[in-house]
């Protein structure tokens, strides 16, 4: 039965079911959340306009809070947890539920800390909506200048965390789904306008090199062998071109992994340089997939010579990293193994020299990184009609993952034209 109580202003109130007044004058409401757990909320005001004692924190009136709880319970949300938990806290929890390699976890944490933690991450779950996520994505796209692929990488961190929140009745829906669609549509329109501008001649097209053409590869190798500035980097780039290995796999090679007599490269590990537990360091990890641990054939004299030349440079085994030493490819001091940053910096310098040395426009190489040696190798396998199974074995791809291998292949027009001629055959 409802009881008559006074507010701090002296105005009588009839308390409803679940409401009560404490001796200090605060009003309290008891309720049961969606999990059947009893909860309490407090306020100095029962209704809007009620007096709040001097020095006391003013919050929403109790009746307004009750309406919010009723609305939240109708939607099946755990309102108590949603008001307390931030997106950052749910992200930390989500990470504990996933078995991630240290390198993958490090990459995820870097993206989150750089682009999410100090903005969207600070919001309570109930404060997050489609508009706020969209605005952050737009800021990254329009102001920060991030590419669509980078924004998708960030989205692929936010989205599963919000999905997990939906599954745990903390929010109604995953608002990031609608937000990323807006960015995709914007990017699509931008690409269409760019293509129109290029077609009309108003915008000059600068083609980035996804994979070296046969002519570019020949010219680049010739430059590597003939320019003395390339001496330090020649062997690693030749091996990268001839094997298509992941760069981290090449850095992880030791002398014991190279068997030139039997013609085998044993790919057993990745060597990475990442921030782990707040400290940047080298560390050894397993190959990216089970198929990544493989034997690669030393199928040509050029590949064999590049490996032997590099091994002969060092008499010692270099530094020990997680119990492994004897690195084949090392830094300029000869003690530590190379890292991806070292190699990409070296490649940028070499390509700068190379592009100045070639006159033909089609031979210039732009926007090329060490990882694109892998794209070049995969494309070459396709053009040379290496069997699908052998192609996957060479690249270290799982047999059932067709789309992964396809992503690395960029067949030149000449090859496509040649294949099209088969349509004329009887």
ZAMARGU-4260 file (C-alpha; in steps of 0.2 Angstrom, whole numbers, plus 5000, padded with zeros to 4 digits):
<rodrens>
0) 5000/5000/5000 | 5007/5017/4995 | 5013/5028/5010 | 5012/5047/5012 | 5029/5055/5014
5) 5036/5072/5014 | 5050/5079/5002 | 5064/5090/5009 | 5053/5105/5003 | 5039/5099/5014
10) 5027/5095/5000 | 5018/5078/5003 | 5020/5064/4991 | 5012/5047/4989 | 5025/5034/4986
15) 5022/5021/4973 | 5026/5003/4974 | 5045/5000/4976 | 5048/5018/4982 | 5054/5023/4999
20) 5062/5037/5008 | 5078/5035/5019 | 5081/5044/5036 | 5093/5056/5028 | 5079/5062/5016
25) 5084/5053/5000 | 5072/5043/4989 | 5075/5025/4984 | 5068/5014/4972 | 5070/4995/4972
30) 5068/4984/4956 | 5072/4968/4948 | 5084/4968/4933 | 5082/4957/4917 | 5093/4944/4926
35) 5082/4943/4941 | 5094/4952/4952 | 5088/4965/4965 | 5094/4983/4962 | 5092/5000/4970
40) 5093/5018/4964 | 5093/5034/4974 | 5089/5053/4971 | 5086/5068/4982 | 5072/5072/4971
45) 5056/5062/4969 | 5050/5073/4955 | 5057/5087/4945 | 5058/5104/4954 | 5060/5096/4972
50) 5073/5104/4983 | 5090/5097/4984 | 5100/5100/5000 | 5115/5111/4999 | 5131/5102/4996
55) 5122/5087/4989 | 5124/5080/4971 | 5110/5084/4960 | 5104/5069/4949 | 5089/5065/4939
60) 5073/5064/4949 | 5069/5046/4955 | 5053/5045/4944 | 5063/5050/4928 | 5075/5036/4933
65) 5061/5024/4935 | 5054/5028/4918 | 5071/5024/4910 | 5072/5008/4919 | 5055/5003/4914
70) 5059/5007/4896 | 5076/4998/4896 | 5068/4982/4904 | 5055/4982/4890 | 5069/4981/4878
75) 5077/4967/4887 | 5093/4977/4892 | 5103/4975/4908 | 5102/4994/4912 | 5113/4993/4928
80) 5128/4986/4918 | 5125/4997/4903 | 5126/5013/4913 | 5141/5007/4922 | 5152/4999/4909
85) 5161/5008/4895 | 5166/5002/4878 | 5184/5001/4884 | 5179/4990/4898 | 5169/4978/4886
90) 5184/4978/4874 | 5196/4973/4888 | 5184/4959/4893 | 5182/4954/4874 | 5201/4952/4872
95) 5201/4939/4887 | 5188/4928/4878 | 5199/4927/4862 | 5215/4916/4860 | 5226/4928/4850
100) 5244/4927/4845 | 5254/4940/4853 | 5257/4949/4837 | 5239/4949/4833 | 5234/4955/4850
105) 5247/4969/4849 | 5240/4975/4832 | 5223/4976/4839 | 5228/4985/4854 | 5238/4998/4844
110) 5222/5001/4833 | 5211/5003/4848 | 5223/5014/4858 | 5226/5025/4843 | 5208/5027/4836
115) 5195/5022/4849 | 5201/5022/4867 | 5200/5041/4870 | 5184/5045/4861 | 5171/5031/4858
120) 5180/5020/4871 | 5176/5032/4885 | 5157/5031/4882 | 5145/5021/4893 | 5136/5008/4883
125) 5120/5017/4884 | 5127/5033/4877 | 5133/5024/4861 | 5122/5026/4846 | 5124/5026/4827
130) 5127/5045/4826 | 5142/5044/4837 | 5150/5030/4829 | 5147/5037/4812 | 5154/5054/4817
135) 5170/5045/4823 | 5172/5035/4807 | 5169/5051/4797 | 5182/5060/4807 | 5195/5046/4803
140) 5190/5046/4785 | 5188/5065/4781 | 5200/5073/4794 | 5213/5060/4799 | 5214/5054/4780
145) 5213/5036/4784 | 5210/5024/4770 | 5194/5014/4769 | 5204/4998/4773 | 5211/5006/4789
150) 5193/5011/4794 | 5187/4993/4791 | 5201/4986/4802 | 5195/4998/4816 | 5177/4993/4813
155) 5181/4975/4814 | 5187/4978/4832 | 5171/4988/4837 | 5158/4978/4829 | 5162/4961/4838
160) 5163/4970/4854 | 5146/4977/4852 | 5139/4960/4845 | 5145/4953/4862 | 5136/4967/4871
165) 5120/4963/4862 | 5122/4944/4866 | 5124/4949/4884 | 5108/4960/4884 | 5118/4976/4887
170) 5112/4985/4872 | 5098/4983/4859 | 5108/4982/4843 | 5125/4984/4835 | 5125/5002/4829
175) 5141/5001/4820 | 5133/4991/4806 | 5123/5006/4800 | 5138/5017/4803 | 5150/5008/4792
180) 5138/5007/4778 | 5137/5026/4777 | 5156/5027/4776 | 5156/5013/4762 | 5144/5023/4752
185) 5154/5039/4754 | 5170/5030/4749 | 5161/5022/4734 | 5155/5039/4728 | 5172/5046/4730
190) 5180/5033/4720 | 5167/5035/4706 | 5171/5054/4706 | 5189/5050/4705 | 5187/5039/4690
195) 5176/5052/4681 | 5190/5065/4685 | 5203/5053/4678 | 5193/5049/4663 | 5190/5068/4659
200) 5208/5072/4661 | 5205/5084/4676 | 5214/5072/4688 | 5231/5064/4685 | 5230/5046/4688
205) 5245/5039/4699 | 5245/5020/4698 | 5252/5011/4713 | 5261/4995/4710 | 5251/4980/4717
210) 5263/4967/4709 | 5278/4969/4698 | 5276/4966/4680 | 5288/4954/4671 | 5297/4969/4664
215) 5298/4978/4680 | 5305/4963/4689 | 5318/4961/4676 | 5323/4980/4677 | 5323/4980/4696
220) 5334/4965/4697 | 5346/4972/4685 | 5347/4988/4695 | 5350/4978/4711 | 5364/4968/4704
225) 5372/4983/4695 | 5371/4998/4708 | 5383/4997/4722 | 5370/5006/4734 | 5360/4990/4733
230) 5373/4978/4740 | 5366/4977/4757 | 5349/4974/4752 | 5351/4964/4736 | 5350/4946/4744
235) 5335/4949/4755 | 5325/4957/4740 | 5330/4943/4728 | 5324/4930/4741 | 5308/4939/4744
240) 5305/4940/4725 | 5309/4921/4722 | 5300/4914/4737 | 5285/4926/4740 | 5287/4922/4759
245) 5280/4933/4772 | 5293/4946/4777 | 5292/4940/4795 | 5295/4922/4789 | 5311/4928/4780
250) 5317/4938/4796 | 5314/4922/4806 | 5326/4911/4795 | 5341/4904/4804 | 5356/4896/4796
255) 5349/4879/4802 | 5334/4882/4791 | 5343/4883/4775 | 5348/4866/4767 | 5356/4870/4751
260) 5362/4852/4748 | 5345/4846/4748 | 5338/4862/4740 | 5326/4866/4755 | 5321/4881/4765
265) 5313/4876/4781 | 5300/4889/4786 | 5297/4886/4805 | 5293/4903/4813 | 5289/4922/4812
270) 5300/4935/4819 | 5291/4951/4824 | 5295/4967/4832 | 5280/4973/4842 | 5275/4982/4858
275) 5271/4968/4870 | 5266/4973/4888 | 5271/4991/4885 | 5288/4987/4879 | 5294/4986/4860
280) 5304/4971/4857 | 5308/4957/4845 | 5300/4940/4848 | 5298/4923/4840 | 5281/4916/4836
285) 5274/4902/4826 | 5269/4904/4808 | 5253/4913/4804 | 5244/4897/4800 | 5247/4878/4801
290) 5250/4878/4782 | 5263/4892/4785 | 5275/4879/4793 | 5282/4872/4777 | 5297/4866/4766
295) 5301/4878/4752 | 5311/4872/4737 | 5327/4881/4732 | 5322/4879/4714 | 5334/4891/4705
300) 5353/4895/4706 | 5349/4914/4709 | 5339/4910/4725 | 5353/4897/4731 | 5367/4910/4728
305) 5358/4924/4738 | 5355/4913/4753 | 5373/4907/4753 | 5380/4924/4751 | 5370/4931/4765
310) 5375/4916/4777 | 5394/4919/4773 | 5393/4936/4779 | 5392/4931/4798 | 5403/4920/4808
315) 5393/4921/4824 | 5375/4917/4828 | 5370/4935/4833 | 5358/4939/4848 | 5347/4926/4856
320) 5328/4930/4854 | 5317/4918/4864 | 5330/4905/4863 | 5333/4906/4844 | 5349/4913/4836
325) 5359/4911/4820 | 5349/4924/4810 | 5352/4924/4791 | 5346/4942/4787 | 5353/4955/4800
330) 5354/4973/4803 | 5368/4985/4798 | 5377/4981/4814 | 5377/4962/4810 | 5371/4957/4828
335) 5352/4958/4827 | 5339/4951/4814 | 5331/4963/4802 | 5314/4970/4805 | 5300/4975/4794
340) 5303/4993/4797 | 5321/4991/4792 | 5317/4983/4776 | 5303/4994/4771 | 5315/5009/4774
345) 5328/5001/4764 | 5316/4997/4750 | 5310/5015/4749 | 5328/5022/4747 | 5332/5008/4733
350) 5316/5012/4724 | 5320/5031/4724 | 5337/5027/4716 | 5329/5015/4704 | 5314/5026/4698
355) 5327/5040/4694 | 5337/5028/4684 | 5323/5022/4672 | 5315/5033/4659 | 5300/5022/4653
360) 5285/5026/4663 | 5279/5008/4663 | 5295/5003/4672 | 5293/5015/4687 | 5287/5007/4703
365) 5276/5017/4715 | 5269/5013/4732 | 5278/4997/4733 | 5282/4988/4750 | 5291/4973/4755
370) 5274/4963/4757 | 5270/4966/4739 | 5285/4955/4734 | 5273/4941/4740 | 5259/4948/4728
375) 5272/4948/4714 | 5276/4930/4717 | 5258/4924/4718 | 5254/4933/4702 | 5269/4925/4694
380) 5263/4908/4700 | 5246/4912/4691 | 5254/4918/4675 | 5265/4903/4674 | 5250/4891/4677
385) 5257/4883/4693 | 5244/4871/4700 | 5232/4878/4713 | 5238/4865/4726 | 5256/4869/4723
390) 5253/4888/4723 | 5245/4886/4740 | 5259/4875/4747 | 5272/4888/4741 | 5263/4903/4749
395) 5259/4894/4765 | 5240/4895/4762 | 5227/4883/4769 | 5220/4872/4755 | 5202/4877/4758
400) 5205/4895/4759 | 5203/4900/4740 | 5199/4918/4743 | 5215/4921/4753 | 5226/4916/4738
405) 5216/4925/4725 | 5218/4941/4735 | 5237/4941/4731 | 5235/4939/4712 | 5235/4954/4700
410) 5236/4947/4683 | 5243/4959/4670 | 5232/4964/4655 | 5243/4954/4643 | 5240/4938/4652
415) 5221/4941/4653 | 5221/4945/4634 | 5231/4929/4630 | 5219/4919/4641 | 5204/4927/4632
420) 5211/4920/4615 | 5206/4903/4621 | 5188/4908/4618 | 5191/4908/4600 | 5198/4890/4600
425) 5186/4877/4594
</rodrens>
